């Protein structure tokens, strides 16, 4: 079945109009942005993980440049994606958590490519808010969003329904089951990741002979929990053979308020079961390997169409996942497990094959890198990032990248350079300072050590000055002695004293049990 058969009639007509309008003025590269959700940086075999199987990401690393110090500008879904889409840090996008995005300003990645006659498509998760069906610069979208069981608003659910398949919680069951490994409802050929792979291949085939360049955003929900690979991929890794989580000495002293809150919300703060944690990791890895398999199929489609070397390929993710490291789960924190993501770029002649670059980069660098490779005129577009090709080649330098979760009394800020990572949690009133060379896993907080006060003060000042330049008045105060963090009340964590307070429910049922004597209470929207 071709791509157009999966597009509602009104959208299909729009796509046909777009194809007619796109006229190529000169040869430009296609752009393929491969994106996963919640994938840690340390989950690629070729880049140092001896357990995971990722032959196709390994190939991209061998044929392109791997950036091993890529940090999310905000380690949570919506703000991270918004930062990448518009090339701005959270202080400029106005999104600091999974809340509403500001109205589209017409200066997104697909919008600037549209100026250059590109046809753009998004297949999979965009996580646009408040209107999840909005295009925000894309010419067309095929939707597959989280927490959706509605065939009338989600293309994947509609496809499942039309093919007689179960469309209730198609990504897996959340709530109490959120961090319980589970086998997917669907076989491999109808799994959410395969659906995105299939339609990405269709798009490439249907546009390989066209006279216009294209931009494709293939965005996979996995390995985001629930960890639900299809059969038989769920047995690719076995729990007893998986490495244990990272549990450094003095673990509790390395946490912030958001770690404790997330552990409660995800039903994971009432004891640690190492067998369960190894099973979680096994299913998480299986989800990544199944996405890797789809990436291989997509690359093969590019090869078959003769456009592989004419396509700028970028692979990255929005944020990581603690996976039990530090006895924590989820994202939102600034440890590398949560904030550092993979970044591989392949485009012969611009990004060197087999190169590993440790210079810090960010998702805000995706937009300027695409603009530079495609020759887009962005004179009227403000961007906070830089061209990663220039950083990798040494033609340009930048000392720091920044990250921020939440704001005001809940804010957690980070600045990173090649040697150091500085973190400040306003809700805890605490600094964290990690030596990335000696302690790459963030296991010892050096903030109170006398001998490192000079580099700590330097990176802290750079972060505060950045926030001041961005107008973040709630973050800092100035006095005759200089600039410093604005004091905020400590976060109230008294709810943790009640062992059941704050447990998360995220039901989005298509089918509700309502038999006489067996009805279930609705928890939608909780």
Secondary structure, 3 states (H helix, E strand, C coil): CCHHHHCCHHHHHHHHHHHHHCCCCCCCCEEEEEEECCCECCCCHHHCCCCCCCHHHHHHHHHCEEECCEECCCCCHHHHHHHHHHCCCHHHHCCCCCCCCCCCCCCCHHHHHHCCCCEEEEEECCCCCCCCCCCCCCCEEEECCCCCCCCCCCHHHHHHHHCCCCCCCCCCCCHHHCCCCCCCCCCHHHCHHHHHHHHHHHHHHHHCCCCCCEEEEEECCCCCCCCCCCCCHHHCCCHHHCCCCCCCCCHHHHCCHHHHHHHHHCCCCCCCCHHHHHHHHHHHHHHHHHHHHHHHHHHHHHHHHCCHHHEEEEEEECCCCCCCHHHCCCCCCCCHHHHEECEEEECCCCCCCCEEECCCEECCHHHHHHHHHHCCCCCCCCCCCCCHHHHHHCCCCCCCEEEEECCHHHCEEEEECCCEEEEEECCCCEEEEEECCCCCCCCCCCCCCHHHHHHHHHHHHHHHHHHHHCCCCCCEEEECCEEEECCCCCCCCHHHHCCCCCCCCCECCCCCCCCCCCCCCCCECC
